[in-house]
Every structure is written in structure tokens, then in C-alpha cells.
């Protein structure tokens, strides 16, 4: 089941490569982030009774968004450097993605541990505390990413030079 997230990333990357020729790269990355947020929010709603189909679709949606974003991000990084520095651009994109994965996994693990322990301290049974920690972690990530996106879009408008 968890492989559906990675499969969604592969499919999203493939579509991203096709769309990149027709859609401005910023919009492609934006669509990827929006789909990622939607997938994370859907994941945050899981409970013990969530149907497997919903779990699978949530993972596919989130993974598809990551795939689209990665294509847009990598293309943007490569496009900002000269042709002679494209190897550096690829390395830079890989490095920042790896740092994000490591920091994300570390931060999400810590957040989950905190939320689960908080629920257990309030007298919630272990199974329910696990779900509470899981849901809280993914809710905060989805909301945090949405706020970061909103701030980025606002900042881009603030710094746009009038034509």
C-alpha cells in the first residue's frame, strides 16, 4: 500500500515531463504543491476504519503532487544557471531534495512522537493516541505547507516589478 505514494511520484514525474513542454514551469510546480497539500490533508483524516481505497488514493494524490513539483523545481533550478553549469544545477536540486527529505523525516518523527505522547498523557488509550499523533502530524504538515505556499505567492506579488 505504501508503494502507492512512490508510484504516484513516478507517474507525477512522467506527467510533469510531458506538461513541462506546454505549461509554464511555475504553474506546474504550483499544481504539484496544491496536490501534495490535498494528499497530505486526506492522509491526516485516516482512522482505523478508513477504507483501503481511500488510503491508496490519498497516497497516489500526494505522490503525484510530489512528482509534478520535483519536475518543476528541477527545471527551475536548471533554468536559473548557465548551460555550462547544468551539472551543478542537477546536483543542487538533488542536494536540496535530500536535505528536505532528511529534515522532513526527522521533524515528522519528532512531531508524531510529541503528539502521540501528548494524547497518551491525557489518558487516551495507546491505539487512539497513535491515531491522534498521526492525524495531528499530517494536519500540521498540510497546513504548514499551505501557509508557506500562501506566503510565497504573496511575497512574489509584493516584489513583482510593474511593467
C-alpha positions as a Markdown table, in Angstrom:
| # | Residue | x | y | z |
|---|---|---|---|---|
| 1 | Unk | 0.0 | 0.0 | 0.0 |
| 2 | Unk | 2.8 | 2.4 | 0.9 |
| 3 | Unk | 4.4 | 1.9 | -2.5 |
| 4 | Unk | 1.4 | 3.8 | -4.0 |
| 5 | Unk | 2.9 | 7.0 | -2.7 |
| 6 | Unk | 6.2 | 6.3 | -4.6 |
| 7 | Unk | 4.2 | 5.1 | -7.6 |
| 8 | Unk | 2.3 | 8.4 | -7.6 |
| 9 | Unk | 5.6 | 10.2 | -7.6 |
| 10 | Unk | 6.8 | 8.3 | -10.6 |
| 11 | Unk | 3.6 | 8.9 | -12.5 |
| 12 | Unk | 3.5 | 12.6 | -11.5 |
| 13 | Unk | 7.1 | 13.0 | -12.7 |
| 14 | Unk | 6.2 | 11.3 | -16.0 |
| 15 | Unk | 3.2 | 13.6 | -16.5 |
| 16 | Unk | 5.3 | 16.6 | -15.3 |
| 17 | Unk | 7.8 | 15.9 | -18.1 |
| 18 | Unk | 5.0 | 15.9 | -20.6 |
| 19 | Unk | 3.3 | 19.0 | -19.2 |
| 20 | Unk | 6.5 | 21.0 | -18.8 |
| 21 | Unk | 6.6 | 21.4 | -22.6 |
| 22 | Unk | 3.1 | 23.1 | -22.6 |
| 23 | Unk | 2.7 | 24.7 | -19.1 |
| 24 | Unk | 4.8 | 27.4 | -17.5 |
| 25 | Unk | 7.1 | 25.6 | -15.1 |
| 26 | Unk | 6.0 | 27.8 | -12.1 |
| 27 | Unk | 2.4 | 26.7 | -12.7 |
| 28 | Unk | 3.5 | 23.0 | -12.9 |
| 29 | Unk | 5.3 | 23.3 | -9.6 |
| 30 | Unk | 2.3 | 25.2 | -8.1 |
| 31 | Unk | -0.1 | 22.4 | -9.2 |
| 32 | Unk | 2.3 | 19.9 | -7.6 |
| 33 | Unk | 2.3 | 21.7 | -4.3 |
| 34 | Unk | -1.5 | 22.1 | -4.3 |
| 35 | Unk | -2.0 | 18.3 | -5.0 |
| 36 | Unk | 0.6 | 17.5 | -2.3 |
| 37 | Unk | -1.3 | 19.6 | 0.2 |
| 38 | Unk | -4.6 | 17.9 | -0.7 |
| 39 | Unk | -3.0 | 14.5 | -0.4 |
| 40 | Unk | -1.4 | 15.3 | 3.0 |
| 41 | Unk | -4.8 | 16.6 | 4.2 |
| 42 | Unk | -6.5 | 13.4 | 3.0 |
| 43 | Unk | -3.9 | 11.4 | 4.8 |
| 44 | Unk | -4.5 | 13.4 | 8.0 |
| 45 | Unk | -8.1 | 12.2 | 8.1 |
| 46 | Unk | -7.3 | 8.5 | 8.1 |
| 47 | Unk | -8.6 | 6.4 | 11.0 |
| 48 | Unk | -8.5 | 2.7 | 11.7 |
| 49 | Unk | -11.7 | 2.3 | 9.7 |
| 50 | Unk | -10.6 | 4.3 | 6.6 |
| 51 | Unk | -11.2 | 2.1 | 3.5 |
| 52 | Unk | -8.1 | 0.9 | 1.7 |
| 53 | Unk | -9.3 | 2.6 | -1.5 |
| 54 | Unk | -9.2 | 6.0 | 0.3 |
| 55 | Unk | -5.8 | 5.2 | 1.8 |
| 56 | Unk | -4.4 | 4.3 | -1.7 |
| 57 | Unk | -6.0 | 7.3 | -3.4 |
| 58 | Unk | -4.6 | 9.6 | -0.7 |
| 59 | Unk | -1.1 | 8.2 | -1.2 |
| 60 | Unk | -1.4 | 8.4 | -5.0 |
| 61 | Unk | -2.6 | 12.0 | -4.9 |
| 62 | Unk | 0.2 | 13.1 | -2.5 |
| 63 | Unk | 2.8 | 11.2 | -4.5 |
| 64 | Unk | 1.6 | 12.6 | -7.8 |
| 65 | Unk | 1.9 | 16.1 | -6.4 |
| 66 | Unk | 5.4 | 15.5 | -5.3 |
| 67 | Unk | 6.3 | 14.2 | -8.8 |
| 68 | Unk | 4.9 | 17.3 | -10.5 |
| 69 | Unk | 6.7 | 19.6 | -8.1 |
| 70 | Unk | 10.0 | 17.8 | -8.5 |
| 71 | Unk | 9.9 | 18.2 | -12.2 |
| 72 | Unk | 9.0 | 21.9 | -11.9 |
| 73 | Unk | 11.6 | 22.5 | -9.2 |
| 74 | Unk | 14.4 | 20.8 | -11.0 |
| 75 | Unk | 13.6 | 22.6 | -14.3 |
| 76 | Unk | 13.5 | 25.9 | -12.5 |
| 77 | Unk | 16.9 | 25.3 | -10.8 |
| 78 | Unk | 18.5 | 24.2 | -14.1 |
| 79 | Unk | 17.0 | 27.2 | -15.9 |
| 80 | Unk | 18.5 | 29.7 | -13.4 |
| 81 | Unk | 22.1 | 28.6 | -14.1 |
| 82 | Unk | 24.0 | 28.9 | -17.3 |
| 83 | Unk | 24.2 | 25.9 | -19.7 |
| 84 | Unk | 27.8 | 25.2 | -18.6 |
| 85 | Unk | 26.6 | 24.8 | -15.0 |
| 86 | Unk | 23.7 | 22.4 | -15.7 |
| 87 | Unk | 25.6 | 19.6 | -13.8 |
| 88 | Unk | 25.8 | 21.9 | -10.8 |
| 89 | Unk | 22.1 | 22.6 | -11.1 |
| 90 | Unk | 21.2 | 18.9 | -11.1 |
| 91 | Unk | 23.5 | 18.4 | -8.1 |
| 92 | Unk | 22.0 | 21.4 | -6.3 |
| 93 | Unk | 18.4 | 20.1 | -6.9 |
| 94 | Unk | 19.4 | 16.6 | -5.6 |
| 95 | Unk | 21.2 | 18.1 | -2.6 |
| 96 | Unk | 18.3 | 20.3 | -1.6 |
| 97 | Unk | 15.8 | 17.5 | -2.1 |
| 98 | Unk | 17.9 | 15.1 | 0.0 |
| 99 | Unk | 18.2 | 17.7 | 2.8 |
| 100 | Unk | 14.5 | 18.2 | 2.7 |
| 101 | Unk | 13.8 | 14.5 | 3.0 |
| 102 | Unk | 16.2 | 14.1 | 5.9 |
| 103 | Unk | 14.9 | 17.1 | 7.8 |
| 104 | Unk | 11.3 | 16.2 | 7.0 |
| 105 | Unk | 11.6 | 12.7 | 8.2 |
| 106 | Unk | 13.4 | 13.8 | 11.4 |
| 107 | Unk | 10.9 | 16.6 | 12.0 |
| 108 | Unk | 7.8 | 14.5 | 11.3 |
| 109 | Unk | 9.1 | 11.7 | 13.5 |
| 110 | Unk | 9.6 | 14.2 | 16.4 |
| 111 | Unk | 6.2 | 15.8 | 15.8 |
| 112 | Unk | 4.5 | 12.4 | 15.8 |
| 113 | Unk | 6.3 | 11.4 | 19.0 |
| 114 | Unk | 5.2 | 14.6 | 20.6 |
| 115 | Unk | 1.6 | 14.4 | 19.6 |
| 116 | Unk | 1.3 | 10.7 | 20.5 |
| 117 | Unk | 2.8 | 11.3 | 23.9 |
| 118 | Unk | 0.6 | 14.3 | 24.5 |
| 119 | Unk | -2.5 | 12.2 | 23.7 |
| 120 | Unk | -1.3 | 9.4 | 26.0 |
| 121 | Unk | -0.6 | 11.8 | 28.8 |
| 122 | Unk | -4.2 | 13.0 | 28.6 |
| 123 | Unk | -5.4 | 9.4 | 29.2 |
| 124 | Unk | -6.1 | 8.3 | 25.6 |
| 125 | Unk | -5.6 | 4.6 | 25.0 |
| 126 | Unk | -2.4 | 3.7 | 23.1 |
| 127 | Unk | -4.2 | 2.9 | 19.8 |
| 128 | Unk | -6.2 | 6.1 | 19.8 |
| 129 | Unk | -3.1 | 8.0 | 20.8 |
| 130 | Unk | -1.3 | 6.6 | 17.8 |
| 131 | Unk | -4.1 | 7.8 | 15.5 |
| 132 | Unk | -4.2 | 11.2 | 17.2 |
| 133 | Unk | -0.4 | 11.7 | 16.8 |
| 134 | Unk | -0.6 | 10.6 | 13.2 |
| 135 | Unk | -3.5 | 12.8 | 12.3 |
| 136 | Unk | -2.0 | 15.9 | 14.1 |
| 137 | Unk | 1.3 | 15.4 | 12.4 |
| 138 | Unk | -0.2 | 15.3 | 8.9 |
| 139 | Unk | -2.6 | 18.1 | 9.6 |
| 140 | Unk | 0.2 | 20.4 | 10.8 |
| 141 | Unk | 2.3 | 19.5 | 7.7 |
| 142 | Unk | -0.6 | 20.2 | 5.3 |
| 143 | Unk | -1.5 | 23.5 | 7.0 |
| 144 | Unk | 2.2 | 24.5 | 7.2 |
| 145 | Unk | 2.8 | 23.8 | 3.6 |
| 146 | Unk | -0.3 | 25.7 | 2.6 |
| 147 | Unk | 0.7 | 28.7 | 4.7 |
| 148 | Unk | 4.2 | 28.6 | 3.2 |
| 149 | Unk | 2.7 | 28.5 | -0.3 |
| 150 | Unk | 0.4 | 31.4 | 0.5 |
| 151 | Unk | 3.3 | 33.4 | 1.9 |
| 152 | Unk | 5.4 | 32.6 | -1.1 |
| 153 | Unk | 2.7 | 33.7 | -3.5 |
| 154 | Unk | 2.1 | 36.9 | -1.5 |
| 155 | Unk | 5.8 | 37.7 | -1.4 |
| 156 | Unk | 6.1 | 37.1 | -5.2 |
| 157 | Unk | 3.4 | 39.6 | -5.8 |
| 158 | Unk | 5.0 | 42.1 | -3.4 |
| 159 | Unk | 8.3 | 42.0 | -5.2 |
| 160 | Unk | 6.9 | 41.9 | -8.8 |
| 161 | Unk | 8.0 | 44.9 | -10.8 |
| 162 | Unk | 5.3 | 46.8 | -12.6 |
| 163 | Unk | 5.6 | 46.6 | -16.4 |
